[in-house]
Structure formats: structure tokens, C-alpha cells
Amino acid sequence: MRAKTKTKPRSTSKAAERAVPRLRIAMGKGLILGPGKVDLLEAIERKGSISAAAREMSMSYRRAWLLVDALNQMFRHPLVIAAPGGVRGGGARITEFGKGVAAAYRRIEQKTRVAIREELARIDANADRG
């Protein structure tokens, strides 16, 4: 039998400050839009290629390509258009639609953070201090 130890209750307001959502949006069977895919979209936009974005994110090119393919299958319009390599080196670009999807995800993420802080603050304000 374990001895009960008295622990100091955690402050919910501090928890609210630390709370960071990892939002995943199910777009269909097996099609999930989440922070990793959106990070990849943003890296491709910065770098202009899937391979450079993969290197920046410390992931394999194959993994990045599979994620791009999954992103492009989630919607009727492509998010990323890749040009084959060769003498000119190929590359990839984020479509305007893809930029809109990434921006919408970031807005949803921000609203989620605000909702978490508000709800945890409400809990903290009503917590029994006795």
C-alpha cells in the first residue's frame, strides 16, 4: 500500500498558458489535415522544392512526397504542384488554394488556442480554493 503524499494542486491558469493544441482535422477516411502536413506546405512554399522542405524538416524525401500526395488527395484541387527534376532541377510550388488551406488551418489553430485559454481560465476562476 502506498502512502498518500500531499501534493500542491496545479494552477490551471499556468496550464492554460502552456496548453498548445495539436489539431488534426479528419477530411475523410484516412485523410487527416494536421500540423505536420501544414508545416510541410509552409516549408515547400519557403524552399520551392519538396526535397529542400524535407531536409529542413529532417524527414526523408519519400515521407515528404507521401504527405504531399495525401494533401493533394484531400481536396478537389491540388495544394502542391511538383515539376519533375532534370537539368533545371524541377521544384514544387504551393497553389493559391494550398496557401488558402494552410492559412485556414492556422486560423482554426489560433481560435482553438484562444478557446482553450478561455475555458481553462473559466475552470480556474471557479476552482475551489479550500
C-alpha positions in Angstrom: 0.0 0.0 0.0 1.4 3.4 -1.0 1.5 6.2 1.5 -0.5 9.2 0.3 1.6 12.3 -0.2 0.2 15.7 -0.2 0.8 17.4 -3.5 0.3 21.0 -4.4 -2.5 21.4 -6.8 -1.5 22.6 -10.2 -2.6 26.1 -11.2 -5.0 25.9 -14.1 -4.0 29.4 -15.3 -0.4 28.2 -15.7 -1.7 25.1 -17.5 -3.7 27.4 -19.8 -0.5 29.3 -20.7 1.2 26.1 -21.6 -1.6 24.5 -23.4 -0.8 24.0 -27.1 -3.3 22.2 -29.3 -2.2 19.6 -31.8 -5.2 20.0 -34.0 -6.0 17.2 -36.5 -8.9 17.6 -38.9 -10.4 14.4 -40.4 -11.1 15.2 -44.0 -12.3 11.7 -44.9 -11.3 8.1 -44.3 -7.6 8.1 -43.5 -7.2 11.7 -44.7 -6.1 13.9 -41.8 -5.0 17.5 -42.1 -2.7 18.3 -39.2 0.2 20.4 -38.1 2.9 18.3 -39.7 1.3 18.5 -43.2 0.7 22.2 -42.8 4.3 22.7 -41.7 5.4 20.8 -44.8 3.2 23.0 -47.0 4.8 26.1 -45.5 8.3 24.7 -45.9 7.7 23.9 -49.6 6.5 27.5 -50.1 9.7 28.8 -48.5 12.1 26.4 -50.2 10.4 25.9 -53.6 11.0 22.2 -53.5 9.8 19.1 -51.7 13.3 17.8 -51.2 14.6 21.0 -49.7 11.5 21.2 -47.4 12.1 17.6 -46.3 15.7 18.4 -45.4 14.6 21.5 -43.5 12.1 19.3 -41.5 14.6 16.4 -41.1 12.4 13.9 -42.9 13.1 11.7 -45.9 12.1 12.8 -49.4 9.9 9.8 -49.6 8.0 10.7 -46.5 7.5 14.3 -47.7 6.3 13.1 -51.1 3.8 10.7 -49.5 2.5 13.6 -47.3 2.2 15.9 -50.4 0.3 13.1 -52.2 -2.0 12.7 -49.2 -2.6 16.5 -49.1 -3.4 16.6 -52.8 -5.9 13.7 -52.4 -7.8 15.5 -49.6 -9.3 18.2 -51.9 -10.7 18.5 -55.4 -7.9 21.0 -56.2 -4.2 20.3 -55.7 -2.3 22.1 -52.9 1.1 21.4 -54.3 2.3 21.2 -57.9 5.6 19.5 -58.4 7.8 19.8 -61.6 10.0 16.8 -62.4 13.7 17.2 -61.8 16.3 17.2 -64.5 18.8 19.7 -65.9 16.8 22.6 -64.5 16.3 20.9 -61.2 12.5 20.7 -61.0 10.8 22.1 -57.9 7.4 22.5 -56.3 5.1 25.3 -55.6 2.1 25.7 -53.4 -1.1 26.7 -55.3 -3.2 29.6 -54.2 -5.7 27.0 -53.0 -3.0 25.3 -51.0 -2.0 28.7 -49.4 -5.6 29.2 -48.5 -5.9 25.8 -46.9 -2.7 26.4 -44.8 -3.9 29.8 -43.8 -7.3 28.5 -42.8 -5.7 25.7 -40.7 -3.6 28.3 -38.9 -6.6 30.5 -38.2 -8.5 27.4 -36.8 -5.4 26.6 -34.7 -5.3 30.1 -33.3 -9.0 30.1 -32.5 -8.6 26.7 -30.8 -5.8 28.1 -28.6 -8.0 31.0 -27.6 -10.9 28.7 -26.7 -8.5 26.5 -24.6 -7.2 29.5 -22.7 -10.8 30.8 -22.1 -12.1 27.5 -20.9 -9.2 26.7 -18.6 -9.4 30.3 -17.2 -13.1 29.7 -16.5 -12.3 26.5 -14.7 -9.6 28.2 -12.7 -11.9 31.1 -11.8 -14.4 28.6 -10.4 -12.0 26.3 -8.7 -12.5 25.5 -5.1 -9.5 27.2 -3.2 -10.4 25.4 0.1 
